Structures are given as structure tokens and as C-alpha cells.
Amino acid sequence: MRYDEPGPGEELNPGEATAARPAASLILLRDAPGGPEVLLVQRNPEQRFMPGAWVFPGGAVDGDEEEPAATAVRELAEEAGIRLPAGTALESFSRWITPAQVKIRFDTWFYVAAAPEEAEPTPDGEECVDARWVAPGDALEAYSHDALTLVFPTIKHLEQLAEFESVGAALDDARARKVMPVEPRVLEEGGVARVVLPGEPGYED
């Protein structure tokens, strides 16, 4: 299983780039004996875009008035049935823009937050059909054995999350970050598409 493949349902766009729609995702974390666990939800396999993929709860910003952080909180409630208590700290973690070579594009803010005590997800059954708490390293291991479908941004975030020893450490790291937009590119070589990040070989070609 390759980590650098475009996700399922991500159609390449040979023409002019489409505008990236504002969006937000919430990386919800909880401490566990073996280290932090993250909430992942499984997208409905019947959907055209990223069918069956395990992702962080999230979606498109609703209209011009909604802030990305509010979108992240709303999507967590809608997709996973978890409502954050008032005053819960949301820390900006990253901002990813879908490659220009992909048809459906999002400009997504990712936020991290600590889960409420005893929070257990309840998928909505329509957009998301399953949910689980999982250690980031375990999710990556499952992906490497084709036991979990992940998409490129989720993989790259899980790699970073696997380095934290606690939820507090992840939140502290997020508070200290200067978030800069990351826009990968899709390169096609010999009929095979792969995703590259800024600074990697081939990105500037």
C-alpha cells in the first residue's frame, strides 16, 4: 500500500483548476494507557467522494458567515454525535489545500481539541457509517495491511500525531505553531499518479 496515492474518488482534473471550497476538520484526541487516541469516522462506502475512507470529522464551511472553527465543531456533532462543552479549546493545527490537479478541492483548516470525558461517537449513519478511537500508529499500521482506508492528508496528520505522548503535548504544540497553507501536487508518471509535498523532489517541475 502506497502512502502517496490520491484518495478513492479523487478524480484528476485535466483542465483549469477549480476553486478550493473553505472547509474544516476536527482532530479529537483522548489520552489512553498506550498514548493518545484520535477519533476517526468512516465515510459511507456508497458516496462518490472518498467512499469508505476513515477521516477526521469535517466538512465544508456553511455559507459566508460561519467560521472554520465553528464548522469543525458542527461537523463533529453531525457526523459523530459528540458535542463539545462550551469553552473547549480548539487549536489550529494545519491548513491543507487540495492539489490543483484534483477536481473536487477544499481549503481545509484542521483543529485539535481534547475529547469530553467518556465521549463515545455515534455515527449519523448517512454520511458516516462507523467511528472508532484509535492510536495514530495503529491506524497507520492497519492502513499498511489494507485493513483501513486512509487518504493522504489523514496519513500525514496521523504521522505527526503519533509523535505526541499526551493530548496536552499535542495541544501545546498546536498553540506554538505558525500555521502555513500546504498545497500538495499530483504528478503523473507512466500512468501512475502520486502526491508530493512542497520541498519534495518533483514538486517544482
Secondary structure, DSSP 8 states (H G I E B T S, - for coil): --TTS--TT--B--SS----EEEEEEEEEE--TTS-EEEEEEE-TTSSSSTT-EE-SEEE--TTT--HHHHHHHHHHHHH-----TT---EEEEEEE--TTBSS-EEEEEEEEE--TT------SSSEEEEEEE-HHHHHHHHHTTSS---HHHHHHHHHHTT-SSHHHHHHHHHH----EE--EEEEETTEEEEE-TTSTTTT-
